[in-house]
């Protein structure tokens, strides 16, 4: 029996999992609006986009176009960073329709699809699949990893990032509906058990890690006085000065990773894995 999912068209977007397109069970719907609002000012968004763009460009196929799929593209912010590269043929996927409508409005010429990665595959093969801070929202993360492997060409690559260290678990993880934070051992084991070999692994948010640790230690309690929307905004918005300072520190992380150094700890884990 084929794992290929059928689709229906909703608001101009191919929906392979329409029954969950508006459920927002694993990510708050207001998160898409806040992402759009903060994406240009946030040091975190700017830094991750710079780093992830450089890693993607390192793994383009040597000849012809690289067929790329982003799992969990949200509002299309990362795709917007790489759209000018003519060597890329890009598809963006997201489980929730709200993020895709934001993305399609900004990038009308990109192929966006609605898709629950745990349900099957979309009947295409890709050279490169990226999933940035996605599978921690998925209960069946092993099923998701297995389906990603099925959608890669022979020798194709997955670039994946996840939040790291369960001792950093805080109210923010609850608000954005994380199922877990990963250890390095856990993620690498799940990838290797589902058809991948590891090319490169590093932590990210290394230099600012002590500050992150302190902030998370004070953020473990439940805040009943605010709505989740207000609590979410409070935890991800910083002043202009703070964003500028933190951006400078993040550039140290970026430089070390571009030099091929594997950073030993940090708030995020970055892995490049090749289909075995």
C-alpha positions as CSV (number, residue, x, y, z in Angstrom):
1,X,0.0,0.0,0.0
2,X,1.4,3.4,-1.0
3,X,2.2,6.0,1.6
4,X,1.4,8.8,-0.9
5,X,-1.3,11.0,0.4
6,X,-4.1,12.4,-1.8
7,X,-4.8,16.1,-1.7
8,X,-7.6,18.7,-2.0
9,X,-7.2,22.4,-2.9
10,X,-8.2,24.9,-0.1
11,X,-7.7,28.6,-0.8
12,X,-5.4,27.9,-3.6
13,X,-3.1,25.6,-1.6
14,X,-2.8,21.8,-2.0
15,X,-3.9,20.3,1.3
16,X,-2.7,16.7,2.0
17,X,-4.0,16.7,5.6
18,X,-7.0,19.0,5.5
19,X,-8.6,17.5,8.6
20,X,-5.9,19.1,10.8
21,X,-5.2,22.2,8.8
22,X,-7.1,24.4,11.3
23,X,-6.7,22.4,14.5
24,X,-3.6,24.2,15.9
25,X,-3.2,21.3,18.4
26,X,0.6,21.4,18.3
27,X,1.3,25.2,17.8
28,X,-0.7,28.2,18.9
29,X,-2.3,30.0,16.0
30,X,-1.3,33.4,17.4
31,X,2.3,32.3,17.1
32,X,2.1,32.9,13.3
33,X,1.0,36.5,13.8
34,X,3.6,37.2,16.3
35,X,6.3,35.6,14.1
36,X,5.4,38.0,11.3
37,X,5.4,40.9,13.7
38,X,8.8,40.2,15.2
39,X,10.7,38.5,12.4
40,X,12.8,41.6,11.3
41,X,13.7,42.8,14.8
42,X,14.3,39.5,16.6
43,X,18.0,38.7,17.0
44,X,17.1,35.0,17.2
45,X,15.2,35.0,13.9
46,X,18.0,37.0,12.1
47,X,20.8,34.8,13.5
48,X,19.1,31.5,12.7
49,X,18.3,32.6,9.2
50,X,21.9,33.6,8.5
51,X,23.2,30.3,9.9
52,X,20.7,28.0,8.3
53,X,21.1,29.8,4.9
54,X,24.8,29.2,5.0
55,X,24.3,25.5,5.8
56,X,21.7,25.0,3.1
57,X,24.1,26.5,0.5
58,X,26.8,24.2,1.6
59,X,24.6,21.2,0.7
60,X,23.3,22.1,-2.7
61,X,23.8,19.5,-5.4
62,X,26.9,20.0,-7.5
63,X,25.1,20.3,-10.9
64,X,21.6,21.4,-11.8
65,X,18.9,22.6,-9.4
66,X,18.5,21.4,-5.8
67,X,14.9,20.3,-5.1
68,X,14.3,21.6,-1.5
69,X,11.4,21.0,0.8
70,X,11.0,22.9,4.1
71,X,8.9,21.0,6.7
72,X,7.2,23.4,9.0
73,X,7.9,26.6,7.0
74,X,5.5,28.7,9.1
75,X,5.0,32.0,7.5
76,X,7.8,31.4,4.9
77,X,10.4,33.6,6.6
78,X,13.3,31.3,5.9
79,X,12.2,30.6,2.3
80,X,12.2,34.4,1.8
81,X,15.9,34.4,2.7
82,X,16.9,31.8,0.0
83,X,14.3,32.5,-2.7
84,X,16.8,34.5,-4.8
85,X,19.1,31.5,-5.3
86,X,18.4,30.2,-8.8
87,X,19.9,26.9,-8.0
88,X,17.0,26.0,-5.7
89,X,13.6,24.6,-6.6
90,X,11.6,25.3,-3.4
91,X,8.5,23.7,-1.8
92,X,7.3,24.9,1.6
93,X,5.1,22.8,3.8
94,X,3.2,23.5,7.0
95,X,0.6,21.6,8.9
96,X,-1.5,24.7,9.7
97,X,-3.2,26.7,7.0
98,X,-2.8,30.1,8.7
99,X,1.0,30.1,8.4
100,X,0.7,29.1,4.7
101,X,-1.6,32.0,3.9
102,X,0.9,34.4,5.4
103,X,3.6,32.8,3.3
104,X,1.7,32.7,0.1
105,X,0.8,36.4,0.4
106,X,4.6,37.2,0.6
107,X,5.8,34.6,-1.9
108,X,3.1,34.0,-4.4
109,X,5.4,32.2,-6.8
110,X,6.6,29.5,-4.3
111,X,4.8,26.1,-4.2
112,X,3.3,25.8,-0.7
113,X,1.5,22.7,0.5
114,X,-0.4,21.8,3.7
115,X,0.9,18.5,5.1
116,X,1.1,16.5,8.3
117,X,4.5,14.7,8.0
118,X,3.4,11.9,10.3
119,X,0.6,10.8,8.0
120,X,2.6,9.8,4.9
121,X,4.5,11.3,2.0
122,X,3.5,13.6,-0.9
123,X,4.7,11.5,-3.8
124,X,7.8,13.6,-4.6
125,X,11.5,13.1,-4.0
126,X,13.8,15.9,-2.8
127,X,17.5,16.5,-2.7
128,X,17.4,18.4,0.5
129,X,14.8,18.6,3.3
130,X,15.0,21.1,6.1
131,X,13.0,21.1,9.4
132,X,13.9,23.9,11.7
133,X,12.4,23.6,15.2
134,X,9.6,21.4,14.0
135,X,9.7,17.8,15.3
136,X,9.6,18.8,19.0
137,X,6.0,19.8,18.3
138,X,5.2,16.3,17.0
139,X,4.2,13.4,19.3
140,X,5.2,10.8,16.7
141,X,8.6,12.2,15.9
142,X,10.0,8.9,14.8
143,X,7.2,8.5,12.2
144,X,8.0,12.0,11.0
145,X,11.7,11.2,10.6
146,X,10.9,8.0,8.8
147,X,8.6,9.8,6.3
148,X,11.3,12.5,5.7
149,X,13.7,9.7,4.8
150,X,11.2,8.3,2.3
151,X,10.9,11.6,0.5
152,X,14.7,12.1,0.0
153,X,16.5,11.0,-3.1
154,X,19.3,8.5,-2.7
155,X,22.1,10.4,-0.9
156,X,19.8,13.3,-0.2
157,X,20.3,15.3,3.0
158,X,18.2,16.4,6.0
159,X,19.1,19.5,7.9
160,X,17.2,19.5,11.2
161,X,17.2,21.6,14.4
162,X,15.5,21.0,17.7
163,X,15.5,22.7,21.2
164,X,18.1,21.0,23.4
165,X,18.3,19.9,27.0
166,X,15.2,18.9,29.0
167,X,16.6,20.8,32.0
168,X,15.8,24.0,30.1
169,X,12.1,23.1,30.0
170,X,10.1,26.2,30.9
171,X,6.7,27.9,30.6
172,X,7.7,29.0,27.0
173,X,7.9,25.3,26.0
174,X,4.4,24.8,27.3
175,X,3.0,27.8,25.6
176,X,4.4,26.8,22.1
177,X,3.3,23.2,22.7
178,X,6.6,21.4,22.7
179,X,6.4,17.7,23.4
180,X,10.0,17.5,24.4
181,X,13.5,19.0,24.3
182,X,16.1,16.7,23.0
183,X,19.5,15.4,24.1
184,X,22.1,15.0,21.4
185,X,22.1,11.2,22.0
186,X,18.3,10.9,21.6
187,X,18.1,12.8,18.3
188,X,21.1,11.2,16.7
189,X,19.8,7.7,17.7
190,X,16.4,8.4,16.2
191,X,18.0,9.6,12.9
192,X,20.3,6.6,12.7
193,X,17.6,4.1,13.5
194,X,15.5,5.5,10.6
195,X,17.9,5.4,7.7
196,X,20.3,8.3,8.2
197,X,24.0,8.7,8.8
198,X,25.2,11.8,10.6
199,X,27.4,14.2,8.6
200,X,27.7,17.0,11.2
201,X,26.2,17.9,14.6
202,X,26.6,21.0,16.7
203,X,24.9,23.0,19.4
204,X,23.7,26.6,18.7
205,X,23.0,29.4,21.1
206,X,26.3,28.6,22.8
207,X,27.7,31.9,23.8
208,X,24.4,33.1,25.3
209,X,23.7,29.8,26.9
210,X,24.5,30.9,30.5
211,X,22.0,33.8,30.2
212,X,19.4,31.4,28.7
213,X,19.9,28.9,31.5
214,X,19.4,31.6,34.1
215,X,16.3,33.0,32.4
216,X,14.8,29.5,32.1
217,X,15.4,28.7,35.8
218,X,13.2,31.7,36.6
219,X,10.6,30.7,34.1
220,X,9.5,27.2,35.2
221,X,6.4,28.2,37.1
222,X,3.0,28.7,35.6
223,X,2.0,32.3,35.1
224,X,-1.8,32.4,35.7
225,X,-2.1,36.2,35.5
226,X,-1.5,36.4,31.7
227,X,-3.1,34.8,28.7
228,X,-0.8,32.5,26.7
229,X,-0.7,35.1,23.9
230,X,0.6,37.8,26.3
231,X,3.0,35.4,28.0
232,X,4.4,34.3,24.7
233,X,4.9,37.8,23.5
234,X,6.6,38.8,26.7
235,X,9.1,35.9,26.4
236,X,10.1,36.5,22.7
237,X,10.2,40.3,22.4
238,X,13.3,42.3,23.4
239,X,14.2,45.9,23.2
240,X,16.2,47.3,20.3
241,X,19.3,47.5,22.4
242,X,19.0,44.0,23.7
243,X,18.4,42.6,20.2
244,X,21.5,44.5,18.9
245,X,23.7,43.1,21.7
246,X,22.4,39.6,21.5
247,X,22.9,39.6,17.7
248,X,26.6,40.4,18.2
249,X,27.0,37.4,20.5
250,X,25.1,35.1,18.1
251,X,27.6,36.0,15.4
252,X,30.3,34.3,17.4
253,X,28.3,31.1,17.3
254,X,27.7,31.5,13.6
255,X,31.4,32.0,12.9
256,X,32.5,29.0,15.0
257,X,30.0,26.7,13.2
258,X,31.0,27.9,9.8
259,X,34.5,27.0,10.7
260,X,33.3,23.4,11.2
261,X,33.5,23.5,15.0
262,X,31.0,21.4,16.9
263,X,29.9,23.4,19.9
264,X,29.3,21.2,23.0
265,X,26.2,22.7,24.4
266,X,23.5,25.3,23.7
267,X,19.8,25.9,23.5
268,X,19.5,24.4,20.0
269,X,20.8,21.3,18.4
270,X,21.7,21.4,14.7
271,X,22.2,18.1,12.7
272,X,23.0,17.4,9.0
273,X,22.2,13.8,8.1
274,X,22.4,12.0,4.8
275,X,20.0,9.3,3.6
276,X,21.8,6.0,4.0
